[in-house]
Each structure stands twice: as C-alpha cells, then as structure tokens.
C-alpha cells in the first residue's frame, strides 16, 4: 500500500522521522518496503495484517507501537454517536453470511465539483487520481481507515412512496452490469449484487466495483452512501471470476472488521458535508450479528519459549499497551482482548509474534540448533540412499511427484488441486503418468530401443498411517528393503554436463543405409553431423546387421530449436541434404 509520510504525521503531535527512518522502522519490525519515493512509501502489507494495515490509520498505529510514540488522535477509539434514522431508505439483505452488515446513508443537497486543493494533493501523493469531491471523499476515508465506501446518485434510483430501496442479492443467470469504467460484465450466477429494490437494476458488484447506472456526476444533488461488510471469500471469488481486482476487493477479501463500517460512515458523512455541502437525512444500519471478540491467554514462558527470547513481563505488558490491547496479567499469565480491528489476533502464537516484532527480533540472542536427526534416523536415511544407489546403478532415473491423488483414504479439506483432492495411498498412479510423459521425451533423451526406467521413493498415506515406499516402472530383482543401514556410504556420482531442453517440441527422423563391410558407423555419423547443422541435438545408431558382403546401419536423429517450433518442412530439408551427402559415396546406398 502506498502511504504518505505527511498523511501519517497527522496522527502524531511531533514530526515523524524522515521517510528513510520510517522505512527502516517498518522493515525491521513489521513490513517490507517496496519503494521509497519522495514523501511516499510503498508498504508490502501481508494478508495476515491486511484487515487493519491497508490504511494510514493502521500503519500509523503500527508505527506508534514500534517507535513507542503515542498517537495524538485515533479515529477508531473515538466514541461513536448515534446516526440519525430515516424512513426514506430501506435495505434488504438476501444472504447475511455474504453481507454481514450494510449501512446506507441518505444525503441531500450536495454540490458535486472539484475537490479542495488539500484533498486533491493528499490523494495524488499516494498515486490516486482526483475525480470529484464526493468520490474523492469516499476514497480518502477508505485509504485513511481501510473501509471501502461507495456513493450512488439517489436521483437515478426509483422511489415508491418517497422511499428508496437497496437490495443486496444474488445475480440471476446471465445478468449483466456495466461498471463505472464502461466495461460490461456477465455475472456468474449468485454473484452478490447491490440492486435498486424497486426497479431491480444492478447498481454495483458488491465489494468490487460500482455500476455506471447510478454514477455520481456534476448534476448529482442527492446521494446514497454505502458502508458495508461483504464476506471475503465471496468477494475474492467474484474478483477472480471477472478478473476485476480493485482497492475495495483487496480489502474485503482480507476480512476487515464489520465494526469498521460505522467509523467510516461517520467520517465520510462529515467530510462530504464539509466539502460538498448538503444535509444528512439519516442512516439505515442492517447488522445481522455483531461478532464477539474472543480473549487470548498466554504466559510469559510460552512467549519466550516460542521466540527463544528472555523478554521480561514488563516488556510484554509495554507491547500490549502500545498496541492498544486490553490486557490483564496475573503472575506470568496474560489475558488479552484485542481491539476490534485486529482480527488477526486469535491464538497465543499471534501474541508472541507481536511481542517479537515490536521489541525486535534482533534482541533475540542466537542459539545453536539441536541436532535435527538422531543416529537411528541417520541410519534410516542411509538405507534410503542404498536403495536409490542400487536403482541408479541399474539405469533407473529418480523422479519426485506430488503427494496428491484422485482417490485415497484421506481427503483434504482444502485441496490445492480440485482434480486431486486426496493423499496418495501408493506411488503407482503418479508413476504411470510420469512414464507416459517420459516416453514422449525418450527420443530426445535416450538412445533408441532403450525404455525409460523410473523410480520414486516417497511417502504414501493409507488409513493405517504414513509410510515410505519404493516404486519402480519395471520389476527389479533383489531391490534392497529400506531399513536402517548404519554403515552405508552413498556412492559419489560423476555427472553427462547438464544441457537444457528446449521449451519447443523436438522432431525425430530415421535413416538407414547399406555400406561395404569395413566401414565403421563413426564414419557415417561424421557425415550426418557435418550436414545436419546446429539443429541436430541427438544422433543414435539403433540397428546393424550384415548381409551378402554389406553392412546395414540405421540411425535416429532428433532435431530441436531453442527459439521456435520446427516444422516438418525444415526437418525434411535437412534430411534431404544428409541423404545427398551420404549418396555421394558411390558404394553407399540409402535405403
């Protein structure tokens, strides 16, 4: 996220250090910095902190804890007053799991126009384009607090009995919407939409992008302001399906607190009425269920044990205070209730991470690691190496395939590959697939008539429990059993330098000829190589027999380019040149 030092400084009484020092503070305690340019820093906020730190307020709070400098103001700790209510707007949410909270505000009498210089310059300082005072206000509050907002032109919505109706509903099959950028999208069935409840017209793709129909323009006087909480997975799936990734979708897919919506609504209404005039008629708040914030309990010894540190109780208490955690301590036990925006604090390990980051991992003394393996495990490893060496000596090539399978005794709750949702119970299936692929590349990699011979040593996961097995592409006699081999020394292999394969397919051609007895194959190979040129990558003799005073040789040629896919015409032209060169010897006859 791009942030401005000047913007951050609004949260502090005294001037912050320069941008380079701020960058160092973030880098050594919390986040990497992708770029520093003038007054701007591009902070790499990881997903676990995106819920609160994709905002100037969140990063100001983090910097406050790192520098141990309190915030002069914190909009999320200021008391919220009740919003005025209104009957001029009603909201219906079809699925509260996909939209936990929807706040809609009616504002009348605004004057849309250019933003004041301070707002325009502030947005431009972090790479945002100024549009108009209303839209800029929503963008400013989003970048300040991390809560996406949207403004609709109320006059473009249908009214019944002087009432507007907003529906949060699933898209119908084949339903389309034109977004603010003018792009038309056909929506997957069930996509969460913001719709005009009276006309049914789509107003926006929930959590992703607003629609063109209710766009705020220079003639807009009345607004409906949206501050909502859309479920992260639903937003991410929609953004991926449409290939439409926005500042809003990035924030929602990382699950900010639904409590944030009210603070953002407060701030955006204050800002709009300040710079665009108008009057707030009222606010509708549809809130399915306020989530409970669970406490997290840990101990000083647990924190130090996880970190390998020797931090004191006072230092841990200081970190909790600087982060704004509601903390109770008894002896060395800490019970912490994080503020609502810190949705990432759920287990003791999260607290240990906070302590380590704020106090600094550089304060943790280096310690020598304990041995990773016991003598028994080393012996087991040697047993594995003995089996591998045995197979390599017999011409097998080792492969390593993924542990996932189409079927198995153990099914994954969240598989990486939906076509392979289980853990394998044998290596056979993957071995067969690898063998098929190996045969495709064999003419390029192996001499003719030599079959690919593959093996794998890997874990399988039957219901009885995980175990290690060996699988080969063809039977092998006397294969050593993988067991403890305390005295085995792996064979040092001397490596054929590695030559990279082309990403483009190879072409093979065969040629056979009669020559007088006494002509060695090396002489013929020299003629072939001389006339084949640089595209010849492999030449193998695969047949020889004598008959009636002559010898027949047969060769296989593989052609390949590193720059392009070869054509049959190119390969045929080379073979014609080779044939002509061979037949220049009057006693040689190409068959």
N, C-alpha and C positions, 0 to 999 in steps of 0.2 A: 504494500500500500504506500502511495506517495503522500508524505506529510510535510508540513511547513514548520520550520523552527519558530517563525513568528506566530503562527497559529497555536503551537504548543505553549508558547510563552504566555498566552492569555490565561493559562491555568495557574501561573505562578506569580508570586509577588515580586521576586527579584529576577533579573535577566538570567536566562539559561546559559550554559557554556556554549561555545561555538559548535557548528554542525559536526565538525570532526570529532570533538569530545563526546557529543551526544551519540554519534555513530559508534564510538568505542564503547560507551556505556551499554548500549543495546547489544552490541556484538558479544561482549564478554559476560553478559548476564541473561540475555533473553532471546534476541533475534539477530539474524544476519542482516547486513545492509547491502542491498544490491547495487546502489548507486548514491553518490552524494553530488549534488549539482547546485551550487549557489546556496540558497536558503532551504532547498528541498532535499529530503532523504527518501529513498525508496526502501521501505522496510519489508523484509520477507517474513510475513506472518504465517506461521504454520497452522494447519487445520485445528489442532487442539486449543489454540488461543484465538481463532478467528471470530468466535462468538462475541468477544469483548474488545479485541485489539484491532479489528478492522475499523478503527475510529480514532480521531485525535484524542478524545477523552480517555479511551482505553490505554493508548500509548503514553499519554501524559501521566496517568495513574501508575503505569509500569515504571516510567522514568522517575516519578516521585519516590517509589519504593527503592529503586536502585540507588539514587543519589541521597536518599534519606532526607528529602526536602518535601514538606507537606504541600498539598495543593491549596492554593488560595481560595478556590471555589471548586465545587464538584456538582454538576447538574443532576447526577444520579443520587445524590444524598440530600438534595433539597426537598422539602415537603411538598407533595402534590396536593393541590386544592381541587375540589370537585369541579368538573366541567359543567357548564350549563346544559340542560337537556332540551331536546327539541322533538316535536311531532312531525316536522317537515321531512324527515328522512327515516326510513325503516330499513333494516338489514336482515336478510335471511341467509343462514349458512347451512348448506346441504349436508356437509360432512365435517363435523367438528374435529375429527382426527387430522384432517388435512388443512384445516384453518381453525386453530385453537382460539384465536382472538381476532376480531375485526372491529376497528374503530373508524367511524365516519363522521366528519365534521362538515357542517354547512356554514359557508362564509359568503356574505352578500355585500355588494357594493365595492368590490375591489377595482383598481385601475391597473391593468397589466401594461407594463412598459419596461424600459431598460432598468437594469439593477443599479443601485448606487455604486459609486466607484470602489468603496471598501469591499463590497461583496464580490463584485466582478474580479477585482485584483486578488482576493483571497482564493477564489475558485481557480483562477488561472495559475496561481502559484503552485498548485498541485496537479496541473495538467487538465483541468476541467474547462470546457467551453461555456461561456455565459450565454443563456438563451433568453430568458426574461425574468422579471423579479419574482414571479410566483414559482416557476420551475427551479430557478436558482436557489430559492429558499428551501425547497424540498431537498435539493442536492446538498446544500450546506449542512442541514441538520443531519442528513444521512452520514456525511463524512465526519461530522462532529461527534455524533453519538453511536453510529453504526446501525441505525434502524432505517431501512428503506421506506420511502414515502411516495405517494403519488397524488397528483391533483387532476380532477376531472372538471370540465366545463359543465356546470349544472344545467345550463340552458339547452344543452344538447341531449339531455335525458328527458324521458317522458314523465309527465306528472299525472296523478289521479287524485282528485280531492285535495289538490295543492300539496301532495306528498310525493317525494321521490322514493324509489325502491331500488336497493342494491341487493343482488343475489350473488352468493358465492356458490358456484355449481359446477358439475362436470360437463365437459363439452360433449355434444352429440356426435355420432359418427358422421364424418365428412364436414363438420363445421369448420368455418374459416374465419380468420381475423386479419385485418390489415393493421400493422403496428405503426407507431409514431414515425418510423423511418420510411414508411411507404411500402414495406415488404409484406406480401401476403403469405400466410401460413395456413396449411390444412392441419388441423389439430388432431392428435391421436385421441381416440375415444376415451373419455374420463379425465382429460386434462382439466385442471382446476382453472375456472374462468371467473372473472368479475363481469357480471352482466347487468344490464338495465332490467330490473324486475318487472317493469310494465310492458316494455317492448320486446324483451328477450335479446336485444342486440348485445354482442360482446363488447365490453369496454376495455378489457385488458387480460393478459395472461398472468394469472396470479403468481406473484413473486418473481416475475421475469421481466415483462415489458408491457407498457401501456398501449392502448389501441388508438388508432387515428380518429375514430368517430367522436370521442369526447376530448380531443386535444385542446389545451388551453392556448388561446391566441390573443391578439391585440384587442379584439372586441369582447373578450370574456369579462363578465362583471360578477358572476356568481360561481362559487366553487363547491365541489365536494372533495374534501381531503381524506385520503386513506392512510391509516397506520394500522398494519395488521401483522399477524404472525402466521406464516404458512409453513407447513411441515417440510423439513429439509429434504427428505428423500423424494417426495413428490416433486418439489421444485427442481432438484437435480435431474430427475428422470425427464422432466419436461424440457429443460435446457439442453440436455444431451440429445433428446429425440429431435428437437427443432434445430440443433446446432446454433442456439441463440444464448450466448453467455453474457451476462450483464453484471453491473455492480450489485444490483439487487439480488440476483440469483446466487452470486458468490456469497453474499452474507446469509441469506436464508438457508442455503444448503449446509451451512455450518452451525445452524441451530442457535441463534441468539435467544435470550430470554423473552418470553411474551410480555413480561413486565415493562420491557423497554419501549413498547409501543406508546404507552401513556406519556412518558417523558418526552418522546419525540413529538407527539401531538401537541403537548404544551408548548414546546419551543418553536415548532413550525407555525402555529397559530399566532404566537407573539411576534414572530419575525414577519409574517405576511402582512398582518395588520399594521406593523411599523413601516414597512417599505412600499406596500401596495394599497394601504387603507382598507376600508371595509369593516364589517362587523361580524363577529362570531355569533351565529344564531343559536347553535347548540351542537352537542356531540352525542352520537349513539355508540355505545360500547357493548358489543356482543362477545362475551367471555365465557367459554364453556366451563373451564375449571382452572383455577389458579394453581399452578404446580407448587408442591411443597418442597422446601429446601431442606435437604437432609443434612444432619450434622456428620462430621467425620472425626473419628477418635484415633489418636496415635500416641506414641510415647517418645520421649527423648532418645532412649536407647534404640528404638526402631528407626527413627530418623537417621541417627548416626550410623546404625548398622547398615542401612541401605546405601548411604553415601560414602561410608568409610571415613567419616569425619569425627571430630570431637567438639562440636559446637555446644555451647552452654545453653541452659534453659533460658537465660535472659536474652540470648541472641535469637533463639527461636521465637520467643514472645515478641521481640522487636520486629521481626519479619512479619508476623501475623498482624501486628498493629499497623505497620507501614502499608500493608496490603488491604487494610480495612476489614479484616476478618473479625467476627465476633468470637472471642476466644476465652475459654475458661481452662485454668490449669490447676491440677491437684497433684502434688508430688511431681513426678515426671510425666504425668498423663495430660495430654492436651485434647480438648473437645472444641472443634471449630465449626462455626456456621459461616460459610462464605456468603458474600453479598450476591444478590440475585443474578447479576450479570456474569458471575464466574461459574458458568455451567460446567466448566471442566474440572472442578474440584469435587471428586466423588469418593475417592479411596485414599488410604494413608500414603500410598506412593506419590499421589499428587501433591500432598503437603511436603513430603520430603524433597520433591523436585523444586517446589517454590523456595524452600529454605536454601537449597544448593545454588539456585540461580541468583537469588538476591544477595546472599552473603558472598557468593563467588566460588566456583569450583576450584579456582587457583589456590584457595585456602585449604584444600584437602591435601594432606601430605601423601606423596606417592608411597605405595606399598608393593612389595614383591608378591606376585601372584603365587598361590599354591600350585603344586604340580597338577596339570589338567587330567592326567591319567594315572591309574595305578599300575603296578607291574603286570597284573592279570590282564588289564585292558591292552597294555603294550603287546603282550603275548598274543592276544586275540587279533590285534592289528597285523602282527607278523603272519598269523595264519591266513588272513585275507590276502596279504601280499604274496604268500606262497602259492595260493590258488590262482591269482592273477598272472604271476610269472609262468606258471605251468601252462596256462592257455596261450599266452603271448608267444611262448616258445614254439607252440604248435600252429602258429599262423592266425590266431584269432585277434580281432580288434575289439577293444573295450568300448562300450557305449554307456551313456547315462541318460535315462529317460525320466519323465516326471512320475510322481507317485500317485497321480490321479487316474481313475479308470471309469468306464461307463457303468460298470456294476461292481458291487463289493459288499462286504459285511458292514462296513462303516460308511454312512452317508454324511457328507459335510453340510453344515447348516448354511454356509455362505460360500459355495464353490467358486473358485476363480474362473473355471470353465464350465458353463452350464451343460456342455456335452459330456463332461467327465465329473459327475457330482460325487463320486465315491473314492475311497482309498483302495488301491490295488491289493488283491489277495495273492497274485502271482505276477511274475515278470513276463509271462508268455505272450500276453496280448500286445504289450508295447514292443516286445522283441519281434513279433511278426510284422508289425508296422514298420519298424526300423529296417528289417530285412528287405521289405518291398522297396523302400527308398534306396537302400544300399545297392540293390540290383540295378536300379535306374542309373546310378552313377558308376557302376562297376567298370564299364568300358573306358571310362576316363581314369579310374584309379587302380584297376587291377589288370594283370595280364589276361588274355583270352583263356577261356575254359577254367579259370580259377574262380570258384564261387566265393562270395563274401562270407566270411566266418566271423560271427559276432558273439560277444558275451557281455553279461552285465552282472555285477554284484550289487544288490540293493535290498532295501527293506520292503517287506510285504506286511499287510495288516489284516490277517484273518481274525475272526471273532475271539480266538484263543489268546491273541496278543501279538505284538510286533515281533518279527524275527528277520534275520538276514539270510538270504539265499543266493545261489548262483544259477544263472540260466544261460544256456548256450544255444546257438542257432542250429547245431547238429550234435549228435551224440559224441561224447568223449570218454574213452576208456581210462580208468584209473585216476579220475579227477580227485584231487585231494579234498577232504572234508574240511570246511572252515572250522578250525578249533585252535586252541592255544598252542602256539609254536614259539616257545621262549628263545630258541637259539637260531631262528631263521634270519638270514641276511638277504634282503631283496637284491635281485640281480640288477647291476647298473647297465642300462641300455645306452648304446651309442646311436644317436639319431642322425633318414633319407631326404639335407636342409629342407625346411618346410616351404613348399611352393603353393601360393594361394590359388584357390579355384576361382574361375570367373563366375560372376553372377548371371552370366548369359549361358544358354544351353550349348553343349558340345554336339558335334556331328561325327559319326563314325563311318568309315568306308573300309571294305576288304579288297585285297588284290592278291592274285595267285599267278605264278609263272613257272615255266619249265626252264631249267638251265642245265648245262653239261655237268656231269659228275666232277667234283673237284672245286666247283665254285662255292665258296662259303657264304653263309647268309649275311655276314658282316659287310661283304662287298655290295650286295644288293641293297642293304639298309642304307649304305652311304649314298647310293644313287637316289634313293627315295627321299632321304633327308635334304639332300642338296637341292632337289627340285620342288619340295613341298613348301618351303618357305617358313616364315615365323609362326604361321597359324597351326602348324603341326605340334601337338603337345604330348602325344604318346604314339609309339610305334612298337608293336609286339609281333613276334613270329608265333603263330599258333598251330602250324602244321608243317610236316616234312615227310616225304616218302620218295623212294627210288623206284624207277620202272624203265626197263629197256635202255639202260645206259644214261638216263636223265634223272634229275632230281626236281621234285616239285616243292616249292616253298609257298606258304600262304602267310600274309601279314594283315594285321588290323591297324588302321590309322585313326587317330582321334584328333579332330580339329576344334579349335576354340579361340575366341577373341575376348579380350578383357574390356573392349569398348562397345561391342554391339552383338546382336544375334546374327550368326552366319546364316546364309541362305544355301539351299541345295545347289543353286547355280554356281556359287563360289566354290563349294566343295567339289562339284563336278569338273569345274575348270582346272582345279589343282590336280585332280586325278588324271585328267587328260594329259596334262603336262608331264606327270610322273610316268604314265603309260608310254608316251612318246619317247621319253628318255631311256626307259628300260628296253624298248624295242629297237633302239639304235644299235644295240648289240645283236648282231645278226643271228647268233646262236641262242638268243634268249627269246622265249615266246610267252607273252602274257595270255593267260587262259581266260 
